[in-house]
Amino acid sequence: MIAADVTAKHIVITGGASGIGAETARLLASRGAKVSIGDRNIELGQQVARELTELGYSAQFTVVDVTDVDSVNEFYRQAVNHFGDMHVALNNAGVDHNPARMLDVPDEEFHRNIAVNLTGVWYCMKQALHYMTQSGGGHIINLASIAGTSGAPMISAYGAAKHGVIGLTKSVAIEYARSNIRVNAVCPSFVKTPMVEHVMSGLNDKQKASLINANPMKRLGEPHEIAGAIAWLCSDESSFMTGHSVVLDGGLTA
Ligand SMILES: NC(=O)c1ccc[n+]([C@@H]2O[C@H](COP(=O)([O-])OP(=O)(O)OC[C@H]3O[C@@H](n4cnc5c(N)ncnc54)[C@H](O)[C@@H]3O)[C@@H](O)[C@H]2O)c1
């Protein structure tokens, strides 16, 4: 199979220090993309960028907190300054949710989820649109979740934020379809990343087994399986797709 071509594309990734973001940065850089990584975790973000540059790939890291509009604006400014016009903005930074029914969810958990998982995407999309309307186009890819396509008990704030991301994806895709700017979402189920390891650490063996066995494939997703789909989205092969969600869930929501 021929790999999706992302050669020389400048791809800006938030949350690129860990999990799906880091794996996607690795895959895209290895295929010749220029990768600007942003994350609030400076040590891990620098580590991923260093790993890639030592392999001879084009990558750079800038610290960003997606909940802070000034920090987001500065991150995009530095990315465009470093590698030039941005072709893809991958809005991937996110936080999990401590499992509980709504009455037991502190309001702070709701505000934290909305701030990172929804407002963060809003700020990043605005910056991406700002640069892409000037440069003649681009593709915004938002990391949502199957918790954004169907009800997900015990993580109501996360689900609300991810449904919001899909709403933004659809509306903005229509608004900018004539401006050569596409907007799509990616919706994984549980994938083996530090985020899910954290969630699993709060479960007993029976709960872990039932979470895994709920999936028709009887396993969790692997980060590279999400990265591969994102690479295709980043390529021109997905050129007629906008306003949609790519569900990667082993058949869980089939
Ligand atoms: N892993 C899964 O099962 C799964 C499933 C569906 C959707 N997702 C989504 O995929 C995305 C990536 O998740 P992951 O599993 O790789 O998680 P992860 O915890 O491994 O990585 C998330 C990254 O986001 C960064 N981040 C968090 N808050 C930030 C902030 N305010 N500003 C900048 N960076 C911040 C973290 O430092 C981390 O590097 C998230 O949006 C998540 O909701 C993950």
Ligand as a Chemical Component Dictionary entry (heavy atoms), coordinates in Angstrom:
data_LIG
# 
_chem_comp.id                   LIG 
_chem_comp.type                 NON-POLYMER 
_chem_comp.pdbx_formal_charge   0 
_chem_comp.three_letter_code    LIG 
# 
loop_
_chem_comp_atom.comp_id 
_chem_comp_atom.atom_id 
_chem_comp_atom.alt_atom_id 
_chem_comp_atom.type_symbol 
_chem_comp_atom.charge 
_chem_comp_atom.model_Cartn_x 
_chem_comp_atom.model_Cartn_y 
_chem_comp_atom.model_Cartn_z 
_chem_comp_atom.pdbx_ordinal 
LIG N1  N1  N 0  -6.723  7.901  24.240 1  
LIG C1  C1  C 0  -8.016  7.737  23.978 2  
LIG O1  O1  O 0  -8.596  6.679  24.248 3  
LIG C2  C2  C 0  -8.801  8.823  23.304 4  
LIG C3  C3  C 0  -10.081 8.497  22.815 5  
LIG C4  C4  C 0  -10.834 9.487  22.183 6  
LIG C5  C5  C 0  -10.325 10.757 22.043 7  
LIG N2  N2  N 1  -9.091  11.044 22.539 8  
LIG C6  C6  C 0  -8.606  12.422 22.396 9  
LIG O2  O2  O 0  -7.355  12.395 21.744 10 
LIG C7  C7  C 0  -6.584  13.512 22.178 11 
LIG C8  C8  C 0  -5.211  13.027 22.621 12 
LIG O3  O3  O 0  -5.381  12.172 23.745 13 
LIG P1  P1  P 0  -4.268  11.135 24.246 14 
LIG O4  O4  O 0  -4.986  9.919  24.617 15 
LIG O5  O5  O -1 -3.149  11.076 23.295 16 
LIG O6  O6  O 0  -3.860  11.851 25.618 17 
LIG P2  P2  P 0  -2.446  12.165 26.296 18 
LIG O7  O7  O 0  -2.755  12.511 27.702 19 
LIG O8  O8  O 0  -1.465  11.078 26.023 20 
LIG O9  O9  O 0  -1.968  13.469 25.501 21 
LIG C9  C9  C 0  -2.656  14.686 25.636 22 
LIG C10 C10 C 0  -1.649  15.816 25.527 23 
LIG O10 O10 O 0  -2.367  17.057 25.638 24 
LIG C11 C11 C 0  -1.575  17.912 26.441 25 
LIG N3  N3  N 0  -2.407  18.942 27.059 26 
LIG C12 C12 C 0  -3.367  18.784 28.001 27 
LIG N4  N4  N 0  -3.862  19.974 28.358 28 
LIG C13 C13 C 0  -3.212  20.911 27.622 29 
LIG C14 C14 C 0  -3.278  22.321 27.553 30 
LIG N5  N5  N 0  -4.114  23.019 28.330 31 
LIG N6  N6  N 0  -2.496  22.961 26.673 32 
LIG C15 C15 C 0  -1.617  22.271 25.900 33 
LIG N7  N7  N 0  -1.489  20.933 25.939 34 
LIG C16 C16 C 0  -2.284  20.251 26.795 35 
LIG C17 C17 C 0  -0.949  17.007 27.482 36 
LIG O11 O11 O 0  0.195   17.612 28.101 37 
LIG C18 C18 C 0  -0.600  15.788 26.642 38 
LIG O12 O12 O 0  0.710   15.879 26.094 39 
LIG C19 C19 C 0  -7.399  14.198 23.281 40 
LIG O13 O13 O 0  -8.098  15.282 22.735 41 
LIG C20 C20 C 0  -8.354  13.115 23.715 42 
LIG O14 O14 O 0  -9.526  13.628 24.301 43 
LIG C21 C21 C 0  -8.309  10.112 23.165 44 
# 
loop_
_chem_comp_bond.comp_id 
_chem_comp_bond.atom_id_1 
_chem_comp_bond.atom_id_2 
_chem_comp_bond.value_order 
_chem_comp_bond.pdbx_ordinal 
LIG N1  C1  SING 1  
LIG C1  O1  DOUB 2  
LIG C1  C2  SING 3  
LIG C2  C3  SING 4  
LIG C2  C21 DOUB 5  
LIG C3  C4  DOUB 6  
LIG C4  C5  SING 7  
LIG C5  N2  DOUB 8  
LIG N2  C6  SING 9  
LIG N2  C21 SING 10 
LIG C6  O2  SING 11 
LIG C6  C20 SING 12 
LIG O2  C7  SING 13 
LIG C7  C8  SING 14 
LIG C7  C19 SING 15 
LIG C8  O3  SING 16 
LIG O3  P1  SING 17 
LIG P1  O4  DOUB 18 
LIG P1  O5  SING 19 
LIG P1  O6  SING 20 
LIG O6  P2  SING 21 
LIG P2  O7  DOUB 22 
LIG P2  O8  SING 23 
LIG P2  O9  SING 24 
LIG O9  C9  SING 25 
LIG C9  C10 SING 26 
LIG C10 O10 SING 27 
LIG C10 C18 SING 28 
LIG O10 C11 SING 29 
LIG C11 N3  SING 30 
LIG C11 C17 SING 31 
LIG N3  C12 SING 32 
LIG N3  C16 SING 33 
LIG C12 N4  DOUB 34 
LIG N4  C13 SING 35 
LIG C13 C14 SING 36 
LIG C13 C16 DOUB 37 
LIG C14 N5  SING 38 
LIG C14 N6  DOUB 39 
LIG N6  C15 SING 40 
LIG C15 N7  DOUB 41 
LIG N7  C16 SING 42 
LIG C17 O11 SING 43 
LIG C17 C18 SING 44 
LIG C18 O12 SING 45 
LIG C19 O13 SING 46 
LIG C19 C20 SING 47 
LIG C20 O14 SING 48 
# 
